[in-house]
Amino acid sequence: MPYLAIDTSSEQLSLALSTGHRADSIVAREWPVGQKHAELTLPYLRALLSDHQLAMSDIAGIAYPSGPGSFTGLRIGCGITQGLAYAQNIPVVGISTLEALAEASGVIRAYVCIDARMNQVYCAAFEREPGSAWKTIHEARVCNPEDVPLPAGNDWFGIGTGFKTYADALQTRLGAQLGQIDAERQPHARDMLQLALPRFAAGQGLPAEEANLVYLRDKVALKTHERAAK
């Protein structure tokens, strides 16, 4: 049965659809929507399903971004996922946006940094052997770019918007460990679904009401006087 992934964690909206448990069965689309995820996600989803002669009643499970990322976007994605899954009585799987970027890298050692605003990054490091699941080397955290943890060894693939926003600080901190960098890549529903499919197959999906988000920081916005000081 088809599975669905929805990603609303950045200014891009992406949707992915699979007709089975194999990654090569995935079709995906993305749109630059800015802050309009709430208005556009469901219309674009209906169009995607229609293009493949499917309805929500055909979907067997939904993957969604559990964070980190845009707080508003994450809440919208989780809420939409819960509503759709609850209505159809199907399971959900939350996927880390950082692990999704590691999946997108196509390598075996990925160091992920996302711009967390407020002069900080969300970061994590992952490693895996071909054909196996990702192993977390450094747990996800939020920190200043000059304080990101140093991974052992070198030839790590740096990926995520943090490498663009804080290029100098991260190069100074991680330069000796990095081989290549993709500073433009954002989380995508395609990679989330690739990670979610084996979890659905293993029966790891959760009821809709148990969908939740991972917040790495309690404080999500600067006050006026704090912004002026930056």
C-alpha positions as CSV (number, residue, x, y, z in Angstrom):
1,M,0.0,0.0,0.0
2,P,1.2,3.6,-0.6
3,Y,2.9,5.6,2.1
4,L,3.2,9.3,2.4
5,A,5.7,11.8,3.7
6,I,5.1,15.5,4.4
7,D,7.9,18.0,5.1
8,T,7.2,21.5,6.3
9,S,10.3,22.1,8.3
10,S,11.8,24.8,6.1
11,E,10.6,27.5,3.7
12,Q,10.2,24.6,1.2
13,L,7.2,22.3,1.2
14,S,7.9,18.8,-0.1
15,L,5.7,15.7,-0.4
16,A,6.7,12.2,-1.2
17,L,4.6,9.1,-2.1
18,S,5.6,5.5,-2.2
19,T,3.7,2.5,-3.6
20,G,5.7,0.0,-1.5
21,H,8.6,-0.5,0.9
22,R,11.4,0.1,-1.7
23,A,13.1,3.5,-2.0
24,D,13.0,3.4,-5.8
25,S,9.2,3.4,-5.7
26,I,9.1,7.0,-4.3
27,V,7.8,10.0,-6.2
28,A,8.3,13.4,-4.8
29,R,7.6,17.1,-5.4
30,E,8.7,20.3,-3.7
31,W,7.6,24.0,-3.8
32,P,9.1,27.2,-2.4
33,V,6.2,28.3,-0.2
34,G,7.8,30.6,2.3
35,Q,5.4,30.7,5.3
36,K,2.3,29.3,3.5
37,H,2.5,25.7,4.5
38,A,-0.8,25.9,6.4
39,E,-2.6,27.1,3.3
40,L,-0.9,25.0,0.6
41,T,0.0,21.6,2.0
42,L,-3.5,20.1,1.7
43,P,-4.2,21.4,-1.8
44,Y,-0.8,20.2,-3.1
45,L,-1.3,16.9,-1.4
46,R,-4.7,16.4,-3.0
47,A,-3.1,17.2,-6.4
48,L,-0.3,14.7,-5.9
49,L,-2.7,12.0,-4.9
50,S,-5.0,12.7,-7.8
51,D,-2.1,12.6,-10.3
52,H,-1.4,9.0,-9.1
53,Q,-5.1,8.0,-9.0
54,L,-5.0,7.7,-5.2
55,A,-7.0,9.0,-2.3
56,M,-6.1,9.4,1.4
57,S,-8.1,6.2,2.1
58,D,-5.4,4.4,0.1
59,I,-2.5,5.6,2.3
60,A,-1.1,3.1,4.8
61,G,1.0,5.5,6.9
62,I,2.4,9.0,7.0
63,A,6.0,10.2,7.8
64,Y,6.5,13.7,9.1
65,P,9.4,15.9,10.3
66,S,9.9,15.6,14.0
67,G,12.5,18.4,14.1
68,P,14.6,20.4,14.5
69,G,13.6,23.2,12.1
70,S,11.1,26.0,11.7
71,F,9.0,25.8,14.9
72,T,5.9,27.0,13.1
73,G,6.5,24.7,10.1
74,L,7.1,21.7,12.3
75,R,3.8,22.3,14.2
76,I,1.9,22.7,11.0
77,G,3.3,19.4,9.6
78,C,2.7,17.5,12.8
79,G,-0.9,18.8,13.1
80,I,-1.7,18.0,9.5
81,T,-0.2,14.6,9.8
82,Q,-2.2,13.9,13.0
83,G,-5.4,15.0,11.4
84,L,-5.0,13.0,8.3
85,A,-3.8,9.9,10.1
86,Y,-6.5,10.0,12.8
87,A,-9.2,10.3,10.1
88,Q,-7.9,7.2,8.3
89,N,-6.8,5.3,11.5
90,I,-3.2,4.8,10.1
91,P,0.2,5.0,11.8
92,V,2.7,7.8,11.7
93,V,6.5,8.0,12.0
94,G,8.4,11.1,13.0
95,I,11.7,11.5,11.2
96,S,14.6,13.7,12.3
97,T,15.3,16.5,9.8
98,L,19.0,16.1,10.6
99,E,18.9,12.3,9.8
100,A,16.9,13.1,6.6
101,L,19.8,15.4,5.5
102,A,22.3,12.6,6.3
103,E,20.2,10.4,4.1
104,A,20.2,13.0,1.3
105,S,24.0,13.2,1.4
106,G,24.5,9.8,-0.3
107,V,27.7,9.2,1.8
108,I,28.6,7.1,4.8
109,R,29.8,9.9,7.1
110,A,27.5,13.0,7.3
111,Y,28.0,16.0,9.6
112,V,24.7,18.0,9.5
113,C,24.3,21.6,10.5
114,I,21.0,23.6,10.0
115,D,20.7,27.3,10.7
116,A,18.9,27.6,14.0
117,R,18.7,31.4,13.9
118,M,19.8,33.4,16.9
119,N,23.4,32.9,15.8
120,Q,23.2,29.1,16.5
121,V,23.0,25.8,14.6
122,Y,21.2,22.5,15.0
123,C,23.8,19.8,14.4
124,A,24.4,16.1,14.6
125,A,26.8,13.6,13.1
126,F,25.9,10.2,11.5
127,E,27.7,7.3,10.1
128,R,26.7,4.0,8.5
129,E,27.9,1.0,6.6
130,P,26.4,0.5,3.1
131,G,23.0,-1.1,3.4
132,S,22.7,-0.5,7.1
133,A,20.8,2.1,9.2
134,W,22.4,5.4,10.4
135,K,24.4,5.3,13.6
136,T,24.4,8.5,15.6
137,I,27.9,9.7,16.4
138,H,27.0,13.0,17.9
139,E,23.5,13.5,19.2
140,A,21.4,16.4,17.9
141,R,21.9,19.6,19.8
142,V,21.6,23.4,19.4
143,C,24.8,25.4,20.0
144,N,27.0,28.2,18.7
145,P,28.7,27.3,15.4
146,E,32.1,27.7,17.0
147,D,31.1,25.1,19.6
148,V,29.8,22.2,17.5
149,P,31.3,18.9,18.6
150,L,34.4,17.6,16.7
151,P,33.9,14.2,15.0
152,A,36.8,11.7,15.0
153,G,38.7,11.3,11.8
154,N,38.2,13.3,8.6
155,D,36.5,13.2,5.2
156,W,33.1,14.0,6.8
157,F,30.5,15.4,4.4
158,G,29.1,18.7,5.7
159,I,25.5,19.2,4.7
160,G,22.8,21.7,5.6
161,T,22.1,25.5,5.6
162,G,24.3,26.1,8.7
163,F,27.3,25.7,6.4
164,K,26.1,28.6,4.4
165,T,25.0,31.0,7.1
166,Y,28.0,30.3,9.4
167,A,30.5,29.3,6.8
168,D,33.5,30.9,8.4
169,A,32.9,29.8,11.9
170,L,32.1,26.2,10.9
171,Q,35.1,26.1,8.5
172,T,37.4,27.2,11.3
173,R,35.9,24.6,13.7
174,L,35.5,21.7,11.4
175,G,37.7,22.4,8.4
176,A,40.2,19.6,9.2
177,Q,37.4,17.0,9.5
178,L,35.4,18.0,6.4
179,G,35.9,16.6,2.9
180,Q,33.0,18.1,1.0
181,I,30.2,20.5,1.8
182,D,26.6,21.0,0.5
183,A,25.4,24.2,2.1
184,E,22.2,24.5,0.1
185,R,20.5,21.2,0.8
186,Q,17.3,21.4,2.9
187,P,15.3,18.5,4.5
188,H,13.1,16.8,1.9
189,A,10.1,14.5,2.2
190,R,11.7,12.0,-0.2
191,D,14.6,11.3,2.2
192,M,12.1,11.2,5.2
193,L,10.1,8.5,3.4
194,Q,13.2,6.5,2.6
195,L,14.0,6.4,6.3
196,A,10.4,5.8,7.3
197,L,9.6,2.8,5.0
198,P,11.6,0.2,6.9
199,R,10.2,1.5,10.1
200,F,6.7,1.1,8.9
201,A,7.6,-2.4,7.6
202,A,9.0,-3.2,11.1
203,G,5.7,-2.1,12.7
204,Q,7.3,0.9,14.4
205,G,4.5,3.3,13.3
206,L,2.6,5.1,16.1
207,P,-1.0,6.1,16.5
208,A,-1.8,9.6,15.3
209,E,-2.3,11.0,18.8
210,E,1.3,10.0,19.8
211,A,2.9,12.1,17.1
212,N,5.3,14.6,18.7
213,L,8.1,17.0,18.0
214,V,11.7,17.2,19.3
215,Y,12.5,20.7,20.5
216,L,16.2,21.3,21.1
217,R,15.7,24.7,22.5
218,D,13.0,26.1,24.9
219,K,13.5,29.7,23.7
220,V,12.4,30.1,20.1
221,A,12.6,33.9,19.6
222,L,14.6,36.9,20.6
223,K,13.0,39.8,22.5
224,T,13.1,43.2,20.9
225,H,16.0,44.4,23.0
226,E,17.9,41.2,22.3
227,R,17.5,41.6,18.6
228,A,18.8,45.2,18.8
229,A,21.8,44.0,20.6
230,K,22.8,41.5,17.9
